[in-house]
């Protein structure tokens, strides 16, 4: 967990605190800038997010990094 960025660490610790067993972080689960992987994985996203107990979003702008 220490190797993850602070936003990811916060999400992990929040889910642990809420006693949620699974955490899906879409930009870690989908190969970025790969249209074929996005096409395949984005189909699963509807099922994943549809059954989610929580969804956490982070606002990014041109000066942000994830």
PyMOL commands that place a pseudoatom at each C-alpha (Angstrom):
pseudoatom trace, name=CA, resn=UNK, resi=1, chain=A, elem=C, hetatm=0, pos=[0.000, 0.000, 0.000]
pseudoatom trace, name=CA, resn=UNK, resi=2, chain=A, elem=C, hetatm=0, pos=[2.899, 2.356, 0.722]
pseudoatom trace, name=CA, resn=UNK, resi=3, chain=A, elem=C, hetatm=0, pos=[3.857, 2.310, -2.976]
pseudoatom trace, name=CA, resn=UNK, resi=4, chain=A, elem=C, hetatm=0, pos=[0.477, 3.735, -3.986]
pseudoatom trace, name=CA, resn=UNK, resi=5, chain=A, elem=C, hetatm=0, pos=[-0.219, 7.444, -4.243]
pseudoatom trace, name=CA, resn=UNK, resi=6, chain=A, elem=C, hetatm=0, pos=[-1.924, 9.180, -1.331]
pseudoatom trace, name=CA, resn=UNK, resi=7, chain=A, elem=C, hetatm=0, pos=[-5.351, 9.175, -3.021]
pseudoatom trace, name=CA, resn=UNK, resi=8, chain=A, elem=C, hetatm=0, pos=[-5.201, 5.420, -3.498]
pseudoatom trace, name=CA, resn=UNK, resi=9, chain=A, elem=C, hetatm=0, pos=[-3.990, 4.894, 0.065]
pseudoatom trace, name=CA, resn=UNK, resi=10, chain=A, elem=C, hetatm=0, pos=[-6.885, 6.993, 1.352]
pseudoatom trace, name=CA, resn=UNK, resi=11, chain=A, elem=C, hetatm=0, pos=[-9.342, 4.879, -0.662]
pseudoatom trace, name=CA, resn=UNK, resi=12, chain=A, elem=C, hetatm=0, pos=[-7.831, 1.632, 0.658]
pseudoatom trace, name=CA, resn=UNK, resi=13, chain=A, elem=C, hetatm=0, pos=[-7.921, 2.807, 4.279]
pseudoatom trace, name=CA, resn=UNK, resi=14, chain=A, elem=C, hetatm=0, pos=[-11.498, 4.077, 3.864]
pseudoatom trace, name=CA, resn=UNK, resi=15, chain=A, elem=C, hetatm=0, pos=[-12.620, 0.708, 2.519]
pseudoatom trace, name=CA, resn=UNK, resi=16, chain=A, elem=C, hetatm=0, pos=[-10.825, -1.112, 5.336]
pseudoatom trace, name=CA, resn=UNK, resi=17, chain=A, elem=C, hetatm=0, pos=[-12.519, 1.159, 7.864]
pseudoatom trace, name=CA, resn=UNK, resi=18, chain=A, elem=C, hetatm=0, pos=[-15.893, 0.429, 6.251]
pseudoatom trace, name=CA, resn=UNK, resi=19, chain=A, elem=C, hetatm=0, pos=[-15.065, -3.321, 6.265]
pseudoatom trace, name=CA, resn=UNK, resi=20, chain=A, elem=C, hetatm=0, pos=[-15.500, -3.628, 2.503]
pseudoatom trace, name=CA, resn=UNK, resi=21, chain=A, elem=C, hetatm=0, pos=[-13.575, -6.568, 1.071]
pseudoatom trace, name=CA, resn=UNK, resi=22, chain=A, elem=C, hetatm=0, pos=[-13.043, -5.434, -2.527]
pseudoatom trace, name=CA, resn=UNK, resi=23, chain=A, elem=C, hetatm=0, pos=[-11.812, -2.219, -4.090]
pseudoatom trace, name=CA, resn=UNK, resi=24, chain=A, elem=C, hetatm=0, pos=[-11.741, -1.597, -7.838]
pseudoatom trace, name=CA, resn=UNK, resi=25, chain=A, elem=C, hetatm=0, pos=[-9.713, 1.397, -8.992]
pseudoatom trace, name=CA, resn=UNK, resi=26, chain=A, elem=C, hetatm=0, pos=[-10.534, 1.751, -12.656]
pseudoatom trace, name=CA, resn=UNK, resi=27, chain=A, elem=C, hetatm=0, pos=[-7.350, 3.438, -13.815]
pseudoatom trace, name=CA, resn=UNK, resi=28, chain=A, elem=C, hetatm=0, pos=[-5.351, 0.619, -12.197]
pseudoatom trace, name=CA, resn=UNK, resi=29, chain=A, elem=C, hetatm=0, pos=[-7.612, -2.056, -13.684]
pseudoatom trace, name=CA, resn=UNK, resi=30, chain=A, elem=C, hetatm=0, pos=[-7.684, -0.637, -17.228]
pseudoatom trace, name=CA, resn=UNK, resi=31, chain=A, elem=C, hetatm=0, pos=[-4.495, -0.210, -19.234]
pseudoatom trace, name=CA, resn=UNK, resi=32, chain=A, elem=C, hetatm=0, pos=[-4.377, 3.509, -19.943]
pseudoatom trace, name=CA, resn=UNK, resi=33, chain=A, elem=C, hetatm=0, pos=[-4.196, 4.655, -23.586]
pseudoatom trace, name=CA, resn=UNK, resi=34, chain=A, elem=C, hetatm=0, pos=[-5.132, 1.156, -24.806]
pseudoatom trace, name=CA, resn=UNK, resi=35, chain=A, elem=C, hetatm=0, pos=[-8.446, 1.359, -26.660]
pseudoatom trace, name=CA, resn=UNK, resi=36, chain=A, elem=C, hetatm=0, pos=[-8.858, -2.407, -26.933]
pseudoatom trace, name=CA, resn=UNK, resi=37, chain=A, elem=C, hetatm=0, pos=[-8.332, -2.958, -23.196]
pseudoatom trace, name=CA, resn=UNK, resi=38, chain=A, elem=C, hetatm=0, pos=[-10.704, -0.072, -22.453]
pseudoatom trace, name=CA, resn=UNK, resi=39, chain=A, elem=C, hetatm=0, pos=[-13.351, -1.596, -24.737]
pseudoatom trace, name=CA, resn=UNK, resi=40, chain=A, elem=C, hetatm=0, pos=[-13.132, -4.940, -22.948]
pseudoatom trace, name=CA, resn=UNK, resi=41, chain=A, elem=C, hetatm=0, pos=[-12.868, -3.619, -19.395]
pseudoatom trace, name=CA, resn=UNK, resi=42, chain=A, elem=C, hetatm=0, pos=[-15.423, -0.828, -19.787]
pseudoatom trace, name=CA, resn=UNK, resi=43, chain=A, elem=C, hetatm=0, pos=[-18.113, -3.449, -20.372]
pseudoatom trace, name=CA, resn=UNK, resi=44, chain=A, elem=C, hetatm=0, pos=[-17.346, -4.871, -16.926]
pseudoatom trace, name=CA, resn=UNK, resi=45, chain=A, elem=C, hetatm=0, pos=[-17.444, -1.417, -15.337]
pseudoatom trace, name=CA, resn=UNK, resi=46, chain=A, elem=C, hetatm=0, pos=[-21.254, -1.258, -15.562]
pseudoatom trace, name=CA, resn=UNK, resi=47, chain=A, elem=C, hetatm=0, pos=[-21.515, -4.465, -13.533]
pseudoatom trace, name=CA, resn=UNK, resi=48, chain=A, elem=C, hetatm=0, pos=[-18.829, -3.409, -11.075]
pseudoatom trace, name=CA, resn=UNK, resi=49, chain=A, elem=C, hetatm=0, pos=[-20.211, 0.073, -10.440]
pseudoatom trace, name=CA, resn=UNK, resi=50, chain=A, elem=C, hetatm=0, pos=[-23.790, -1.201, -10.536]
pseudoatom trace, name=CA, resn=UNK, resi=51, chain=A, elem=C, hetatm=0, pos=[-23.113, -3.413, -7.539]
pseudoatom trace, name=CA, resn=UNK, resi=52, chain=A, elem=C, hetatm=0, pos=[-20.905, -0.958, -5.690]
pseudoatom trace, name=CA, resn=UNK, resi=53, chain=A, elem=C, hetatm=0, pos=[-21.549, -0.015, -2.086]
pseudoatom trace, name=CA, resn=UNK, resi=54, chain=A, elem=C, hetatm=0, pos=[-19.447, 3.128, -2.595]
pseudoatom trace, name=CA, resn=UNK, resi=55, chain=A, elem=C, hetatm=0, pos=[-18.098, 5.029, -5.536]
pseudoatom trace, name=CA, resn=UNK, resi=56, chain=A, elem=C, hetatm=0, pos=[-15.331, 7.508, -4.873]
pseudoatom trace, name=CA, resn=UNK, resi=57, chain=A, elem=C, hetatm=0, pos=[-14.435, 10.148, -7.430]
pseudoatom trace, name=CA, resn=UNK, resi=58, chain=A, elem=C, hetatm=0, pos=[-11.536, 12.519, -7.577]
pseudoatom trace, name=CA, resn=UNK, resi=59, chain=A, elem=C, hetatm=0, pos=[-11.698, 15.744, -9.506]
pseudoatom trace, name=CA, resn=UNK, resi=60, chain=A, elem=C, hetatm=0, pos=[-8.700, 16.362, -11.740]
pseudoatom trace, name=CA, resn=UNK, resi=61, chain=A, elem=C, hetatm=0, pos=[-7.687, 19.363, -13.717]
pseudoatom trace, name=CA, resn=UNK, resi=62, chain=A, elem=C, hetatm=0, pos=[-4.807, 20.138, -16.049]
pseudoatom trace, name=CA, resn=UNK, resi=63, chain=A, elem=C, hetatm=0, pos=[-2.505, 20.681, -13.051]
pseudoatom trace, name=CA, resn=UNK, resi=64, chain=A, elem=C, hetatm=0, pos=[-3.469, 17.513, -11.163]
pseudoatom trace, name=CA, resn=UNK, resi=65, chain=A, elem=C, hetatm=0, pos=[-1.749, 14.196, -11.192]
pseudoatom trace, name=CA, resn=UNK, resi=66, chain=A, elem=C, hetatm=0, pos=[-3.240, 10.960, -9.965]
for i in range(1, 66): cmd.bond("trace and resi %d" % i, "trace and resi %d" % (i + 1))
show_as sticks, trace
zoom trace
